[in-house]
Amino acid sequence: MSAFDTAVADSKKLTAKPSNDELLELYGLFKVANGEDITKAEKPGMFDLKGKAKTKAWQTQVDAGLTSDEAKEKYVKLVESLKEKYGYDANKVPENVGATA
């Protein structure tokens, strides 16, 4: 399992929920890390505020010009900082945090 795959799994075992901004950053990095093409993504509806926020977070990472490998590295570092900030329980039943659409 790569460091990125481990970080994705670990992001779901934090003992407290990260802020919305932190979750959105995880989401954007995850999408870029997986090489997903934002131009082919379905656009959120007019009243889909959550979808719009997620798309904006993804676009921010795309605009930063990150490669997939750079996004993976940033994702791993962010998860490590979140583990320190919010706590981490390796035995916790995973939650859907950040990395899922």
N, C-alpha and C positions, 0 to 999 in steps of 0.2 A: 504494500500500500504506500503510495507516495505521500509526501508531507502535505500536499494539497488535499488529497483524499482524507487523510487523518484530520486535517483542520475542518473539513466539511462535516465530518462525523462529530468532531468535538464541539462545533458551533451549536449543535443540537442538544448538548449536555451541559450548558451553562446553568448555574443554579439560580440565576435571576435573569430576567429579560433585558437585553440591551435597549438603548433608546431607539426611537424610530429612525433617526439619522444614521446610527450605527448599523441598523438592520438594512437600510437602503444602500449604504456603502458596501456591505457584504453582498447584497443582491447584484449591484452593478459589477463588482469585481468578479463574482461567480460567473455571470453571463459572458464577460470578456475572456475570463480564464478558460471557459469551455468553447471559445471560438464561435459563439453564436453571433449571427449577423443581425444587427438592430434594424437594418433596412428591410429585412424580411419578416420582422416581428409584427404581429397584429397590433394595430393602434388601439389604445384604450378609448372607450366611449366618452362622450362629453361630460357625463356625471360620474365617471369612474375615477375619483380622486386618488384612490390607492394605486390604481393602475398607472395613472399619470405620474405619480411620484416615483414609482418603480422604473418607468421608462426614462424619466429625467435622470435618475441615479445611474442608470445604465449608460445613457448618452454622455453623462459627465465623464465616465471612465473611458468611453470611446473617444471623446474630445481630448482627453489627456494623452492619447496616442499610445496607450499601453499595449504591449504585445501580450499574447496569452501567458507566456512564462512570467512576465513582469506582474501581471494581474494575479497569478497564482502566488507569487512571492508576497505581494502586498496582502492578499487574503490570509495567508498563513500568519503573517506578522500581526494583522488586525485581530485574528482569532486568539492569538497568544495574549495580546493586550486585554482582550475582553475576558479571557479566562482569569487574568489577574484582577481585573476590575470587578467582575460579577461572580467569580467563583466557578468551580468546575467539579462535576461529580461523574467519574468514569462509569459508575454503575447506574446512573440515571437513565430512565426510559427516554429515548430521544424525542425531542420536540421538533416541529417544523419551524426552524428559525433561519431566516436569511437566504438559505440556499435553495429553497423551493419556490416555485412560481405560484 
